[in-house]
Amino acid sequence: MPAADRARSLLEAIEAEHLRLRALLSGHDSGTLAARPPNGKWSVMGNLRHLVFAERMHLGQFIPRGHPLSLSEMAADEYRELRNLRMVAVDEPVRIDDVLGSLESFHLAAREFVVQDTEKVLWGLDVNLRHLRSHIAVIERLLRRAR
């Protein structure tokens, strides 16, 4: 398969995972999504914010002028690190629709630039897809435990 076709195939797989993630999160209340598991690891929202941040890291390098980063996209510990570095203080809660919207917005912005015939682009898409799938599996486990 030509590299451009592989890039399109990987993009389609990423987009299918985004749809699956949206369906998975549908109907869950903000308390469930924000609750950390007993082991203290990331909540569903923390995982989701991390996914948006990670997609920017994996694919943002291919957007010529970049794409602005929103604080709502970061997991709590990533946010704390940024707040400590830049003295940013935002206390309002993050809404799931805002995070999902940010993921979609960035993905649409990146889409036109990542259908290139380069191994670097293919690597970025592949890493992003595998990373996305691994966190969706974690989110599924967290939601099953919350029932």
C-alpha positions, -999 to 999 in steps of 0.1 A, spaced: 0 0 0 14 34 -9 24 57 20 -4 82 13 -29 54 14 -14 42 46 -17 77 61 -54 79 51 -60 44 65 -44 54 98 -64 87 99 -96 68 94 -87 44 122 -80 73 145 -113 89 136 -131 57 142 -115 55 177 -126 91 183 -162 81 175 -159 51 197 -146 72 225 -175 97 221 -200 69 222 -183 54 253 -185 87 272 -221 95 262 -245 96 290 -220 96 319 -222 123 345 -193 147 352 -188 132 387 -182 97 372 -158 111 346 -139 132 371 -136 104 398 -101 91 403 -98 53 409 -87 41 443 -51 37 431 -49 75 425 -43 73 388 -60 95 362 -97 97 361 -116 93 328 -114 130 323 -76 130 331 -71 103 305 -92 122 279 -74 154 285 -41 136 281 -52 121 248 -59 156 234 -25 168 246 -8 137 232 -24 140 198 -11 175 196 24 162 204 22 133 179 6 153 150 10 190 158 46 190 144 31 186 109 9 217 111 30 246 96 19 273 121 9 250 149 -24 249 167 -31 268 200 -32 246 231 -61 249 255 -57 243 293 -88 221 292 -69 195 272 -44 186 299 -46 160 326 -45 176 361 -8 169 368 2 183 333 -20 213 341 -3 218 375 31 217 359 21 243 333 4 265 359 35 264 381 57 273 351 34 301 338 15 311 369 -18 304 353 -48 300 376 -80 286 362 -104 272 387 -135 265 366 -144 229 359 -136 214 326 -166 201 306 -164 168 287 -179 185 256 -152 211 256 -125 185 257 -141 164 230 -146 195 209 -109 204 213 -99 169 202 -121 172 172 -110 207 164 -73 198 165 -78 166 145 -96 185 117 -68 211 117 -41 184 115 -59 162 90 -49 181 59 -12 181 68 -8 145 79 -17 129 46 19 131 34 41 105 18 67 105 46 77 79 71 78 105 99 41 112 93 32 75 92 52 70 125 33 99 141 -1 86 130 8 50 141 20 61 175 -10 83 180 -34 54 171 -17 29 194 -16 55 223 -53 64 217 -64 27 218 -44 21 250 -61 50 268 -95 41 255 -90 6 271 -82 23 304 -113 45 301 -134 14 294 -121 -2 326 -127 29 347 -163 32 334 -170 -5 341 -157 -1 377 -179 30 381 -211 10 375 
